[in-house]
Every structure is written in C-alpha cells, then in structure tokens.
C-alpha cells in the first residue's frame, strides 16, 4: 500500500492547459502501475485546448463548473458531483466557467 496525504503529490503543468495546475496523487512515480489520479485546478476562465489522448479519462467535478466540448460540437455543462467519461482517442476541450475555480478529479487509464 502507498498512502498519499492531502498535501502530498507531484505538481506538473499539463500540455495545452492554461490558468491550470495539476497535482498528481497517484501514477507510476507514486507506485501505481497503470492508473493516474490527479486533482486538477482551473482558475475562472482556465482552459484545456482541444486534444485527444491514447488513454481513457474520467473527470469528476469536485468544485465549480466546467464546460466540455467534443470534436462533433456537443457541449457538456458540468457542475459539482458530475462525471464524464472520455474514451481513448476522442478529442475534447474544457473551460472553467463561473466565478470560482473548478477542481476536477481526473482518472486516466491505458486502454
């Protein structure tokens, strides 16, 4: 077992994410073999540009509001407690909406 306390983890800058910071709680450096678990914080107006990943992703909104678009032009308005699944290879962008920052729990797994 490996316990990561609330103030522990690895900060990193995610590519093509702006007004955002990420704290990886679990991944290979922390002992997980295939999963990555991150807490991602977007300031109001923070964005992630349209992109795809070769991994499955799940976003769970811990706080705030978030708008996600897919490459077909669909819009998904998310608020606290909402979850969205993004299959490997599917493009998405994100925008933190509202007047407070958005905190997202991100779970990433290889296919």
N, C-alpha and C positions, 0 to 999 in steps of 0.2 A: 504494500500500500504506500501511497505517497500523498500526504496532506499538504495542500497549498492554502495558506492562511489568507484572510481578506486583503491584507496589504502586501501580498507576495504575487509574483508573476513576472513576465518578461514584457516590457513595453516595446512596441515597434510601430513603425509607420507603414501602413498598408499602401501599396501602389495605387495611384489614381483615386485616393481618398483625400478630401480636403476639409479643414476645420474638424479634424477627427483624430482621436488617439485610440490605440488598442492595447489591451493588456491580456496577453496570452496566459491563461491559467493552466492549461494542460496541452502538451504536444510532445514531440519526441524529446526535446531537451528536458522536459519535466517528467518523463517516464512513460507517457502514453505511446503505444506502438503505431496506431493508425488514426486516432481521433485528435482533432484540435478543438479546444474550447477556449473562446476568447470573449472578453467583455469589451465592447466597442462603444465609445462615447463620441457622439456627433454634437457639436455646438449648433445652435439655431442657424439654419441655412447651410449646414455642413452637407457635403455630397460625396457619393461614390459614383464615378463615371461608369457608363455602360461598358460592361465587360462580362466575360464568361470564365468559368473555372472548370478544370477537369475533375473536380470533386463535387459531391453532393453538399448542399448547405442548408441549414435551418437557422432562421432568425427568429428570436423570441424577444418582444419588446418589454423590457423591464420598466422603462420610464419614458414619457414623452410620446411624440407622434412621428411617424415615418411614412413617406410615400415611396413605393417601389414601382418601377415601370419595367415591363419586359420588352423584348425587341418587336413584338407584334403590336405594341402601342397600348396594351392593357395597363390600367392603373390600379394599384392595391394600396388603399389607405389603411395604415396600421396604427393602433394605439396600444396602451399598456395592456399586457396579457395576450395580445395577438401573436400568432406564429405563422410563418410562411416557409414552405419547402421549395427549394430551387434545385432542380435536377442538374447533374453534371452536364456541362456544355451549353446550358441555357444562359443567355445574356440578361443582365439586369442593371438598372441604375437605382440610386437611392437619394432621397432628400430628407433631411431633418426639418420637419415643419413645426410650427408652434413657437412659443416664446421661451421655452426651456430646452435644455439639451436633451437629446434622446440617448438612452442607454440600451444597448442591444446585446443579448447573449447570442453568440454565434457558435454553432456546432458544425464542424467540417469533417467529412469522412471520404476516403477514396472509394471509388466505385469498384 
